[in-house]
Amino acid sequence: MTAAASTGLVLRSPEGTRYLFDPGALCLELLTTGGPGPLARHEVLHAPEDLSRWLALSRLGVGPGDVRVSPGELAAARRLRDALWRLARAAAGGGPWGPGDLAEVNRAAAAPPLAPCIGADRTRVWQLPADGTGALSTVARDAVDLFTGPLAGRIRECAAHDCFLVFVDASRPGRRRWCAMERCGTRSKTRALRARRATGGTAAPAGPASEDTADGRTGP
């Protein structure tokens, strides 16, 4: 996972392909660091400095080392992330929210968040250095805004059967299906093209597709 010039994170597929994933919300960016259950195999938050690096890559835009993270704050980040996973999936599928997960988000949001200020270049920056608790509060408050706001009904799971990435569809028509068109969207089109050829179909594929596109799980 690396930073991108535009909004979003640059992820790497199991085959080594790099692609831009923009989940549309800060709180959903945290989900790319691992998760509960089977998603634990994608865990990247092993040490406090790992959370500091993620904060620098996220849309918060803090510099590496600008947020001091303690071991306790690292554990809190993983609890918050796992709770957000379950809440986001419930929102996407129309299921109930677990009281424990809501309590975890609300507990993190109750702490003072990062304090914004105006930078010399007239852009919003953060008062730094800061601690991990303030950064996690900012993430949790973003989740509160998302889950209670006008886009709460636009939280989706990627339509690919082997991808679990979650995003908020902020597009005007509300028809986003894929975590990233260049990743799962292209893989879907490639599969459809192969199926048509296998059955003797002659319809041209819609959008870019490549016969060399490899199938594989996008994680997490």
C-alpha positions as CSV (number, residue, x, y, z in Angstrom):
1,M,0.0,0.0,0.0
2,T,1.5,3.4,-1.0
3,A,0.3,6.9,-1.3
4,A,-1.3,8.2,-4.4
5,A,-1.1,11.6,-6.1
6,S,-4.9,11.7,-6.2
7,T,-7.4,10.7,-3.6
8,G,-7.1,7.0,-2.7
9,L,-4.6,4.3,-1.9
10,V,-2.4,2.4,-4.3
11,L,-2.9,-1.3,-3.5
12,R,-1.1,-4.3,-4.8
13,S,-3.0,-7.4,-6.0
14,P,-1.7,-10.9,-5.2
15,E,-0.3,-11.0,-8.7
16,G,1.7,-7.8,-8.1
17,T,-0.5,-5.5,-10.1
18,R,-0.7,-2.0,-8.6
19,Y,-4.1,-0.2,-8.8
20,L,-5.8,2.9,-7.2
21,F,-8.5,2.2,-4.7
22,D,-10.6,5.1,-3.5
23,P,-13.2,4.0,-0.9
24,G,-14.6,7.5,-0.7
25,A,-14.1,7.9,3.1
26,L,-11.3,8.0,5.6
27,C,-12.8,5.4,7.8
28,L,-13.1,2.9,4.9
29,E,-9.4,3.5,4.1
30,L,-8.5,1.9,7.4
31,L,-10.1,-1.3,6.3
32,T,-7.3,-1.9,3.8
33,T,-4.9,-2.7,6.8
34,G,-6.4,-6.1,7.7
35,G,-9.5,-7.1,9.5
36,P,-11.4,-9.7,11.6
37,G,-11.6,-13.4,10.8
38,P,-10.3,-14.5,7.4
39,L,-9.1,-10.9,6.8
40,A,-6.5,-11.3,9.5
41,R,-4.1,-12.8,6.9
42,H,-3.9,-9.3,5.4
43,E,-2.9,-7.7,8.7
44,V,-0.3,-4.9,8.3
45,L,-0.7,-3.1,11.7
46,H,1.9,-5.1,13.6
47,A,3.7,-2.3,15.3
48,P,3.0,1.3,16.3
49,E,5.0,2.6,13.4
50,D,2.8,0.7,11.0
51,L,-0.2,2.8,12.1
52,S,1.9,6.0,11.7
53,R,2.8,5.0,8.2
54,W,-0.8,4.3,7.3
55,L,-1.9,7.7,8.7
56,A,0.7,9.3,6.4
57,L,-0.7,7.4,3.4
58,S,-4.4,8.1,4.2
59,R,-6.3,11.1,3.1
60,L,-5.5,12.7,6.5
61,G,-2.2,13.6,4.8
62,V,-0.1,13.8,8.0
63,G,3.6,13.4,7.6
64,P,5.4,10.2,8.6
65,G,6.3,10.4,12.3
66,D,4.0,13.4,12.9
67,V,1.6,11.2,14.9
68,R,3.0,9.4,18.0
69,V,1.4,5.9,18.4
70,S,1.7,3.8,21.5
71,P,1.2,0.1,21.7
72,G,-2.1,0.6,23.4
73,E,-3.2,3.0,20.6
74,L,-2.2,0.4,18.0
75,A,-4.5,-2.2,19.7
76,A,-7.3,0.4,19.8
77,A,-6.8,1.0,16.0
78,R,-7.2,-2.7,15.3
79,R,-10.3,-2.9,17.4
80,L,-11.8,0.2,15.7
81,R,-10.9,-1.2,12.3
82,D,-12.5,-4.6,13.0
83,A,-15.7,-2.9,14.3
84,L,-15.8,-0.7,11.2
85,W,-15.5,-3.8,9.0
86,R,-18.6,-5.4,10.6
87,L,-20.6,-2.2,10.6
88,A,-19.7,-1.4,6.9
89,R,-20.7,-4.9,5.8
90,A,-23.9,-4.7,7.7
91,A,-24.6,-1.4,6.1
92,A,-23.9,-2.7,2.6
93,G,-26.0,-5.8,3.2
94,G,-28.8,-4.2,5.1
95,G,-28.1,-6.2,8.3
96,P,-28.2,-5.2,11.9
97,W,-25.4,-3.4,13.7
98,G,-23.8,-5.0,16.7
99,P,-24.0,-3.0,19.9
100,G,-20.4,-3.8,20.7
101,D,-19.2,-2.4,17.4
102,L,-21.2,0.8,17.8
103,A,-19.8,1.2,21.2
104,E,-16.2,0.8,19.9
105,V,-16.7,3.5,17.3
106,N,-18.4,5.8,19.7
107,R,-15.7,5.3,22.3
108,A,-13.0,6.3,19.8
109,A,-15.0,9.2,18.6
110,A,-15.4,10.6,22.1
111,A,-11.7,11.5,22.4
112,P,-10.5,14.9,21.1
113,P,-9.8,14.6,17.4
114,L,-6.9,16.1,15.4
115,A,-7.1,19.9,15.4
116,P,-7.3,21.5,12.0
117,C,-5.6,24.7,11.1
118,I,-4.8,26.9,8.1
119,G,-1.4,26.2,6.5
120,A,0.9,28.8,5.0
121,D,-0.3,27.7,1.5
122,R,-3.9,28.4,2.6
123,T,-4.9,24.7,2.8
124,R,-6.2,22.8,5.8
125,V,-3.5,21.1,7.8
126,W,-3.3,19.5,11.2
127,Q,-1.8,20.8,14.4
128,L,1.1,18.4,14.9
129,P,2.7,16.5,16.5
130,A,-0.3,14.6,17.7
131,D,-1.0,11.2,19.3
132,G,-2.7,8.1,18.0
133,T,-5.8,8.6,20.1
134,G,-6.6,11.9,18.3
135,A,-6.0,10.4,14.9
136,L,-8.3,7.5,15.7
137,S,-11.0,9.9,17.0
138,T,-10.8,11.7,13.6
139,V,-11.3,8.3,11.8
140,A,-14.2,7.3,14.1
141,R,-15.9,10.7,13.7
142,D,-15.6,10.2,9.9
143,A,-17.4,6.9,10.4
144,V,-20.1,8.6,12.4
145,D,-20.6,11.1,9.6
146,L,-20.7,8.4,7.0
147,F,-23.0,5.9,8.8
148,T,-25.5,8.7,9.8
149,G,-25.3,10.9,6.7
150,P,-26.8,11.0,3.2
151,L,-24.4,8.4,1.8
152,A,-25.1,5.7,4.4
153,G,-27.3,3.9,1.8
154,R,-24.5,4.0,-0.7
155,I,-22.0,1.8,1.2
156,R,-21.2,-1.1,-1.1
157,E,-19.0,-4.2,-1.2
158,C,-17.2,-4.8,-4.5
159,A,-19.3,-6.9,-6.8
160,A,-16.4,-9.3,-7.6
161,H,-17.0,-12.6,-5.8
162,D,-13.4,-12.8,-4.7
163,C,-13.0,-9.2,-3.4
164,F,-14.1,-8.0,-0.1
165,L,-13.2,-4.3,-0.4
166,V,-15.9,-1.8,0.8
167,F,-16.5,1.6,-0.6
168,V,-19.1,4.4,-0.5
169,D,-20.6,5.1,-3.9
170,A,-20.4,8.9,-4.2
171,S,-21.1,8.9,-7.9
172,R,-24.1,10.9,-9.1
173,P,-25.9,8.0,-10.7
174,G,-25.0,5.7,-7.8
175,R,-24.0,2.8,-10.0
176,R,-20.4,2.0,-8.9
177,R,-19.9,-1.7,-8.6
178,W,-16.2,-2.3,-8.4
179,C,-13.5,-1.4,-5.9
180,A,-11.5,-0.2,-8.9
181,M,-12.4,-0.4,-12.6
182,E,-8.8,-1.1,-13.4
183,R,-8.8,-4.1,-11.1
184,C,-12.1,-6.0,-10.5
185,G,-14.0,-4.2,-13.2
186,T,-11.4,-5.2,-15.9
187,R,-11.3,-8.8,-14.5
188,S,-15.1,-9.1,-14.8
189,K,-15.0,-7.8,-18.3
190,T,-12.3,-10.3,-19.2
191,R,-14.3,-13.2,-17.7
192,A,-17.3,-12.1,-19.7
193,L,-15.3,-11.9,-22.9
194,R,-13.9,-15.4,-22.4
195,A,-17.4,-16.8,-21.7
196,R,-18.7,-15.3,-24.9
197,R,-15.8,-16.7,-26.9
198,A,-16.3,-20.1,-25.3
199,T,-20.0,-20.1,-26.3
200,G,-19.3,-18.8,-29.8
201,G,-20.5,-15.2,-29.0
202,T,-19.3,-12.4,-31.1
203,A,-20.3,-9.4,-29.0
204,A,-17.5,-6.9,-28.4
205,P,-16.6,-6.4,-24.7
206,A,-17.6,-3.1,-23.1
207,G,-14.7,-1.1,-21.9
208,P,-11.0,-2.1,-21.5
209,A,-10.2,-5.8,-21.1
210,S,-7.1,-7.9,-21.5
211,E,-6.7,-11.5,-22.2
212,D,-3.6,-11.3,-20.0
213,T,-5.5,-10.2,-16.9
214,A,-4.9,-12.7,-14.2
215,D,-7.6,-13.7,-11.8
216,G,-6.9,-13.5,-8.1
217,R,-8.2,-12.2,-4.9
218,T,-8.1,-8.5,-4.1
219,G,-7.4,-8.1,-0.5
220,P,-8.6,-7.3,1.9
